[in-house]
């Protein structure tokens, strides 16, 4: 790729020229949550409504801004798809030019009705669409199909989907609670729904151990045969084979200390390493510093 002129950014006052500066900006300025995604040997990073493409050396190649905040990114067939609150944008991997747009037309009354994450399989979007549940959209006919699952919680309780991942023909849908019943001290379902792409109405719901932990709008993706979900600064790792027989949605590992540092924003896993922005507290100056790093997990 050739270095391109930077497009005007809405999130940066001055564009970061490399990953180190990007992470420093992420700590010191109000950019909103920063997120990382792998693209072959390159890296995609987002902040609010801006997308940045860095090369394998961490040097900024090109940036692009959208008219809405970026929620999630997925790649398929040498194209990148960007999930925004009301649409999905298809962009070219080299110059980030827009190639197509897919409108999402579901009713939004609160932030819980917005999409939170998505993945792609066989030219079909599978969207974790908040309180709507799972939304399926084929790229060709663009018809939306909604799948709402009956969850194991008390009547009147509400959960929302925040992450979705596909492994072969298996689909995993992550839920966080929206409501909490103060009279019973019970919150709505938190956990994962497991189903198949062929029979989406045939499913199994696996709850977390609500007496011991909680989720927080986690994402969901599969790398190196493991299922990962980041909740705040904690990375959860699940064994896919064990999960199919599990009684609880219980991680095999909870990773939060990365060589003495903490994840800043959303990181990503590839080849058993985690990449992203990290922060560290310096007692001598009573302040945080931030930087880009890749750590073995």
N, C-alpha and C positions, 0 to 999 in steps of 0.2 A: 504494500500500500504506500502511496505517496502522501507526504504531509499536506494537509489541506488548510486553507484559511479558516479560522474559527468563525462559526456562526455566532451572532450575538446571543448571549446567555441571559436568561431571566433569573437564574439562581446565583450566579456569581457576579460580583462587582468587577473582579479581574479574573479571567479564566486561569485555572491551574494548568501548568504546562506538563506536569507529571503526577504520578500517583501520590508521592509524598506531599506535594502541595495540596492535592485534592483532599487528602485526609486531614491535613492541617486546617484547611478551609472548613471541613466538616465539623471540627471541634470548636473553632473560633467564631463562626458565623452562623446565622440562623438559616440553614439550608433545608431544614427538615431532615427526615431520615435518609441516610445514604445507603446504597445497596450495591452489591457486586454480583456479576454473572460472567461465566466463562464463555468465550467465543473462539473455538479452535485454540490457537496460541495467543490470541489477544484477550483483552479484558474489557467488559462493559461495566460502567459504573453510572449510577443515577443519583440525582439529588433534586427533590421536588419535581419540577417538570422538565429537567434537562438530562440528556443522555450523552455520555462521553465514551469514546472509543480509544483505548490505550494499546500500544503495541506490546510485544513480549518483553521489552525493556522498561515498560512503565511510562513511556513517553506518549503524550496526548497526540493523537492523529487528527481527530475531528470531533465536533460536538453538534448536538441538535436539540432544539427546544420544541416543546409541544404546548398546546393551549390548555392542557389539563395536567394535574400531577400524575407521574408515572407510578403505577401500582405494582406491576410485575413484568417480566420479560421472559420470552421463550423463543427458542430457535428450532427451525425445521427446514430441511431441504435447502440449505444455504441462504435462508432468509431469516430475518429477525422480526418477531412480533411483539409489539408493545401494548400492554393492557393499560388503558386509561379508564376513568370512572364511567364513561358512556360509550366507549368504542375501543376497538383493537386496530392498531395501525401496523401495516406491513412495511418494512423498510429494507433497503439494500444494505448488505453487510459491509460494502466497501465505502460508499459515500453517504450512507444513511438517508438517502433520498426516499421519500414516501412512494410506495408502489401500489398500495391498496388500503381501503378502510372498511371496517365491518362495524356497523352500528349495533349497540346494545340498547334495547328499548324497554327495559323493565322499569316498573314504577319505583322511584326512590323517595322515601319519606324521611329517612334518617341515614346516618353513616352505616348503620347495620344492614341496609339494603344494597350497599355497593358491592361490586366484586372485590375480592381480596387476593386472588391468585388464579393461575390457569396453567394448563399444559396442552400439548398438541399430539394427536395420534391419527394417522391416516387422513390428513386434511380435515380434521375435526377439532374444534376447540372444546375442551372440558374446563368449565369455569367454576371455581368455588365462589359462589355468588351470595355471600352473606346469608341473610334470613331466607332468601329464595331457595337455598340448597345448592344442588348441582345443576348447572345449565350447560346444555350441549348444543353446539352450533357447527353445522357443516359449512366449509368455506364456499361451496358451490351454490347451494340453495339459500344459505344464510338464515334458515329457519331456526328459531330458538325452541328447544325442548327442555322443560323444567322437570327435575326429579326431586321430590321432597320425601324424605324418609321419616318414618315414625321412630322417635327416639325414646330410650328408656329413662324418661323423667316424668314428674308429675304433670297432670293436665294444667295447661296455662303457662307452663315454663317455655322459654324460647332460647334456642341456640342458633348460631350462625356458622357457616362454613368459611374457613380462612385459608385453606391450602388443599391442593389436589396433586396426586402423583400417579403415574401408571407404570406398572412393571409387567411386561408381557401383555396378558389379557386381564390382569388384576388392576383394579382402580382403588385408590385409597383417598378418602375425603376426611379432612381434619375439621373438627368442630370446637368452638369456644362457646362459653355460656354468655347469654345476653342478660337473662333475668336471675334473680336470687330471691327466694322465698324466706323472708325474715321470721315468719311464724314457725317454720319447720327447720330453719337454718340449712336449707338445701338449695343448691344452685342447679341451673339447667345442665344438661348433658355436656360434658367435655370429653373428647376422645376421638376415635376414628371409626368411620364406616368403611367396611371392606365389601367390595362387590366386583362383578365382572363386566367387561365391556359388552358382552353378549346378552347378559341378563341384569340390567341395572336395577330392576325392581326386586331382585333376589339378593339380600345383603345381610351382613352381620355387623352389629354395633358393639364396639369394645370401649368401655369407659376407663378413664384414669382412676386412680385411687383418690377419690375426692377428699378423703380425710387426711391425706398426706401431701398433696400437691395440687397445683392449678396450672392451666395453660394461659397464654396471653397472646392471642391473635397470631399464632405460629404459622410459618410457611411450611411447605412440604415438598421434598424432592428426593430423588434416588441417585446415589452415586456409589460405585464400586460394590454393588450388591447390598447396600445398607439404605435404610430410610432415615432421612434427616429432617429435623424441624428446629428452627430457632425461635425461642421464646425470650423476649428481651435480649439479654447478653448471654444466655445459656443455650448451648447447642445440644440437642437431644439426638442420640443415635439408637436406632432400632434394628434388630435382626429380623429380616423379612420372613424367613422360614419359621422362626419361633412365634412371630406375631400372628400367624394364621391359626395357631392353636392356643393363643394366650387368653387368659381370663381377664387381664387388665392391660390397658395401653400403657405399658411400663417400660421405659427406656433401659437399654443395656448399659449405656453410659450417658452421664451428664457432664458436659465439658464447659468450663467457665474460666479456668485459669490457663492462659496460653503464655507460658514462659514469664509468668508474673504480670501479664497484661490482660485486658478485658476488651471484648468485641465492642466496636463503636459502629452503630447502625446494623446493617445486615451483611453478613459475610457469605462465602460460598465454599463448597468442598469439591475437590477434584484430586484423584490419585492419592487419596488418604492424607491430603493436606488441606488446611483451611486458609483461605485468602481473604483479605479485606482490611479495613481500617481498625486499628486497635488504639486504646488509650492507656496511659500509665500515670499514676499519681506520684508526684515528686514531693516528698515531705519537706525537703529543704526550702522549696519555693511555695509550698502549699497551693499547688496548681497541677492541672493535668496537661500532659503533652499527648499528641496523637501522631500516628505514622502508619504507613502501609507495611504489611508483613505477610509472609506465608509460613505457616507452622504445621509441622507433622502432628497428626492426631492418632 
